[in-house]
């Protein structure tokens, strides 16, 4: 059984014999075997036990593990948690609640103890059962790939690896080892409870499949290994795309470059979403197909509202050139766009008007048009405009949009359209539209910065002087 285990511990798990390992020990056969193996091989271990308070004998299990640790003269850490309360509060199954609280406990312990790794006792049978559970749930490749001997980063830490030294060892081999070592594990009666999906897979589905092929377990184990290799190849590509696509990461939100992610193939889009969700919801596994496809549809046709529900308390938000995956209560960055207070600001060129957050509107003095010929004809900056001062009414006014505002953009032969529609067509972020600054002459909107100049104050063959309007952010502001 253990002929190759020394190699696995040293090379696949990458254990340092001089640093502590936090070993999750429930007292069952697998974890007791793992603790004993590491102890025999003289690794520095800490036995960590989480009392889930799900069984009447739970406290006795904790004392049993405490006794084993005492006999080995190794450190022992225990913590109690109300798993049922956690499951109810977070709307997850008892199984999922037990898993989440267990890993959180183990990694907290590892951080406090400056441990090199967290070791758990998943074995080859667990690998097969997990594969089938994920298959039945409708998982993609990321769920069907096998567990790894060493995972870093993982759902719980970017710096502490999660290791599974017994991953290639079958349960029957572990039982034989314990018998040989005269070790008596605790018996968890919940392992017989078929209300839990893993137990149904273990006690009903797998025996049924073995009626078709006695080698089912080994075949599924190899399949999981093969898919792991395929996933690693895909993940390398997806990671490169993700790094190029993610433009902003803030507390509770990940911003993705809309055009970049929309240009990717749909399978890549799905992988990118899963990575964004993993960044916001570490450890979340139950991401259903409907949620993933909702994201794909959102990319193709963002709703007029600009946002929609995703899953697990997350939403999708389409804003300007970004798609956000965010908590519903997350404060998204403003994007640094210009904003004007509710009170309108009157001004007469030449002047400079400060809008706040470093944004400034500069209006030049009227200047002979000959001095600007080479500039306004070739202007590519939507935040710069030239207007004919004889076609405006002073003072000009900077204000927010109002209900019923219409705008006559240059090039539409004087025809107007709703300012709100124009802002949507130019993909101004929804949150920015309300306070976006516009320049008015009387009741006429003469310029909307970021959008083409207006028809009302346009330059023509009779224009003798021009006024330059420029909205910009002062140097040093961000």
N, C-alpha and C positions, 0 to 999 in steps of 0.2 A: 504493500500500500504506500509506504512512505519512502520508497527507493529514490524518487526524484524530488522529494519535498525540500531537501536542503537547497537544491538548485532553485526551486521555485521561490523560496523565502529570500534567497540572496539576490537573484537576478530578476524575477518577475515582480516580486513584491518590493524589492530594493530596500530590505530592512538593514538598518545599522545596529549591530549588537550592543552598541554603547548608549543608545537612546531609548526612551520609554515608548511602548506601544500600548494604546488603550484597546483592550479586548472586550467586546460586548459579550457578556456571559449571562444567559438566561437560566442556566442550570440544566438545560436540555442536552441531549447527546452531542449535537454538533458543536455547540459552544464550549462544552466541557472538554471535548476532544481537542479543539483548537487551543484552549488555554494550556492543556497538558503538554501538547506538542511543543508550543513555544517555550514553555517552562523547561522541558527536557533539553531543548536545544540552547538553553541558557540566554534567551533573549530577556530583556528587561520589560516586564509586563505589569499592567494595572488591570485588575478585574473590575469591570464596570457593569453594574446591574440596575436596570430600571424596573421598578415595581409598577406595573400597569393597573393594579387594583381591580383586575377583571375576574379573579377567582378567589375563593375563600382561602386557598392554600398559598396565595401569592406571597404573604409575609414569610411563610415557611420556606419557600423557594429562595427568597433573599437571604435567609439565615443559612441555608445550605451552601449557597455560593460564598457567603462570608466565611463559613467553616473551611471550604476548600482553599480559599485564599490564605487563611490563617495557617493551614498546614503547609502550604507552599512558601509561606512567609513573604507574600507579595502584597502590595497595596490593594485596598478594596474601597470602591466608591459606590454608593447606593443613592437612589433618588426615587421618590414616590410621585406619581402623577395620576390624575383622574382622567383616564382615557375616554370614558364615556362622555364626560362633560366636555372634553376637547372636541370630540366628534360632533356633538350637538351644536357647540358654539361655532364650528367651522364648516358645518354641513358636509362632512365626509363620513365614510364608513368607519366602523370600529377598526377594521384591518388597517385602513389608511391612517387613521389617527394614531394607532399603536406604532406604525412605521415612522411617522413624522416625529412624534415625541421621542422615540427611541434614538433616532439619529441626531436630533437636536441635543439631547442629553450627552451622547457620546462625543460629539464635536465640541460642546461646551467644556467637557472634561478634558479633552485633548488640548484645547487652547489654554485652560488654566494650568495644566501640567506641562506645557511646552513639549507635548509628545510629538514623535515623528510621524505617527499614523494612527488611524482607527482601523482595527481589524474585526471583521465579522465572519461568521462561520457558514456562509452559503456554500453548498456543495453541488455536485453534478446533478442530483435530483432536483434541487431548487432551480437550477438553470433550466431544466426541461419544463418544470411546472410554470415558471415565469414566462417562458416562451409561449406556452399554450394559453395562459391567462391573457397575455398581450394580444395574441392572435384572435382570441374570442372577443376582445374589446375593440378590435378593428384597428390595431396599431399599424403605423407605417414602419419603415425600415429601422428607425431609431428605437422603436419598442421591441422589435423582433430580434434585433442583434443581441448577442449574448452578453451577460455580465462579464466584466474584465477582472483580471487578478489585481490590477492597480488602476484606480481612476483618479486623475488629477488634471484639471479641476473637476469637481463633482458638484452635485446639487447643494452640498452643504458647506463647501469650503473651496477657496482658490489656492490655498497654501498647504492644507493637510490632506494627504491622500487617503482614500478609502480602499482598503485591501481585503482580498478574499483568498486566503492561502489554500483553502480546501476545495476550491472551485472544480478541480478535476477529479475529486474523490467521491465515490458513490456512498449512499447512506449505509448500505449493508457493510461496507468496509469500515465505516466509522463505528458501527455497532460491534463489529469483531474486535476493533482496536480497544474499545472500552472494556470489553469482556476480558481481553488479554491483560489489560492494565488494572483490572479489578476496580474500575471506577463505576459508581452508581449514579446515573443522572436522575433528575426529577422527571416525573411523567406529567405532561401537560394534557389534561383531558380535553382542552379546547381543540387540540389537534385532531380530534375525532368528530368535532362538530361540523356537519356538512352545511350549516348555514353560512360558513365562510367559504368563499370561492376557491381558495387554494386547496382546502380540504376536499372539496368536490372534485377538483382536478386530480388530486392525489389518489383518492380512494375510489373514484367512480370512472372518470374519463380515461385516465391512463391504463388501468386494467382492461377497460373496454377496447382501447386501441391496440393493446398487446394481444388481444384475441385475433386481430388481423395480422399483426407482425410482432413476434416476441422481441424483436430488436428495436421497437419503437423508441425507447428512451435513448439509446445510443444514436439512433438516426437523428432524432430531434436535437440532441446535444451537438452533433456535428453540424447540423444545419445552422444552429445559432452561432457556432464558431465561424462558419463560412460567411454568414451575413455580417458578422462583426468586421471582417476584412473588407467587405464591400462598403460598409458604412464608413469606415475610416477613409477610404478613397474619396467618397462623396463629401465627407465632412471637411476634408482639406480644402476642397474647392469652395464649399459653402462658407467656410470661415473667411476666405479671402474676399468673397463677395460681400459678406456681412461687414467686414472692416471697411470696405469701400462704401457701403450703403448707409451704415449708421453715421449720422452727422451730429447727433446730440444725445447724450445720456445724462439725465438729471434724476433726482429722487422721485421715484414713482412713474417714470416715463422714459421711453426710448423713441427717438426721432429717426425716421428712415427717409432717405432721399427718394421722393416719389418716382421720378422718371427712371432712376436706376433700377428700383425694385420692379417697376411695372414692365421694364424691358426684359426681365429675366423670364425663363420658362416657368410654367406653373409649378412643377415639382420643386424647383429652387425657391420659389416664393413661399411654398409651404415650409421648407426647412428654415428659411429666414425668420418666418413668424415664430416657429418653435424656439429659435434661439432668443428672440426678443422676449417671449413669454418666460423662458427659463431665467433670463436676467432679472425679471420682475417677480417671478413666482418660483424661486428655487425649490426643487423637490416636487413640484406639481406634475402629476403623471396623467391624470384623466382629462386630456384635451381631446374632445370628441371631433369627429369628422365634420360635423355641421359648423363648428366654430372655425375650423381651418378654411372651409369653403366660403364661409361668410367673409373672411379676409380676402380671398381671391376675387370674389365678386365686388367687394368694396374697392379694390384696386382698379378694376375695369370700369366701374360706374359708381363713383363716390356719390352718396345721397346728397340731396340739396341741403339737408341740415348740417352736413359736414362731419357727422359722427354717428356711431352705432355701437351697440353692446357687442362684446366679444365673448369672454368667458371668465369665470373666477374673479369677478369684480373688476375686470379690465374693459376698456373701451378702445375703439378705433377713432382717430380724429384726422380729418384731411384738412390741412392748412397750407395754403400757398404751394411751396414745392416740397412739403413734408407730409408723411403719414406718421402719426403718433400711435404707439401702443402704450396705453397709460392707465393708471388707476383712475377711477371715476372722481376721486377727490384730489387728484394731483394738480398742482398749479403749474401749468405749462409755461415755458419761457415766452416772453412777448415777441421774441424774434428780432428785437431791436428796431421795429418799424416806427415811423413817425406817429406822433399823437398830439392832439391839441386839447386844451381844457374846454369845458362846456361853455365858458364865456367867450364870445367872438372877439377877435383882435383886429382893430382897424389900423391901417398903415398907409403911408404915402411915400412912394419912391423919391429919392434914394433912402434906404433904411435897412436895418437888420432886425429881424424879429426872432426872439428866442422862444422855442416851443417847449423846451424841457427835454431831459434825458440826452442833452448834447445836440439836439436837432435845431437847425437855424434856417430861416428863410431869408435869403439875401435878395434885395431888389435894387437894381442899379439905377443910376440917374438916366433920364432919356438921353440917348446917344445917336448920332447920325448912323443911319442904316449901313452906309458904306463901310463903317468901321467893323461891322459884324458879318459882312457878306460871306466870308470864308468859314464862318462858324455855324450860323443858324441853318444854312443850307445842308450842312452835313451832320447835324446834331443827332447823335445816337443815344443821348442820355435822357431817359424819361423823367428825370428829376430836374431837368433844365428846360426852360421855355422862354421864347421871346414874344412880347406882345406889343401891339401898336397903342401908344398912350393916348392917341386921339379917339380911340374907340372904347375907352373905359371911363367910368365915373368914379372920381375920387371922393372920399378915401376908398381904397380897396379893403376887402375884409377877408380875414382868415377865419374859418369856422368849420364846425362839423357838418355833416350832411343832415338834411331835414327831410321829413316825410314829404313826398311829392316832388323832390328835386329832380330836374331833368338836365341833361348835358348835351351840347352840340359839339361832338368831337370834330377836329379838323379832318377833312377828307370825306365827310358824309353829306356834302352839299347843303349844309345848314339844317339837316334833319336832326331831331333830338331823340334820345332814348332815356329810360329811367336810369338815374345815377346808380341805384342799387343793382340793377342788372349789369351795368357796365363794370362795376366792381367785381361782381361774381365772374363775369366773362374774363376779366384780367387776373382772376385767381388771387385777389387780395384775401388774406386770411379773414375768416368770419369775425374773429375777435378784434381785428384791426379796423374793420369797416366803420364801426360806430364813431370812433374818434379820429379817423383819418382826416388830415387837413385838406381843405379845398379853398381855392381863391375865387372870390366873387366880386363882381362889379354891380352894385345894386342888387337886383334879384337874379342876375345872370351869373351862372358858373362859368368862369373864363379859363380855369385850369384846374385839373386834378393831378397833383404830382404823382409820378409813377405811371401815368397814363398819358396818351398823346395830348398836345395842346388843344385848346378850344377854338371853335369857329368864330366866336363873337369878336375876339380881339386879334384875329389873324393878321399876318403881314400880307400886303398885296402890292400892286404896282404903284399905288399912291402913298405908300408908307414912306415917310421921311425920317422918322426917329423910332427907336425901339427901346424897350425896357426889358432887361434880362431878369428873369425870376429863377432862383436856384435854391432847391431844398437839399441840404446836406448835413452830415454829422461832423461836428468840429473834431479836429485832430486830437487824438488822445482819448476820445470817448469810445465806448464799446457797447 
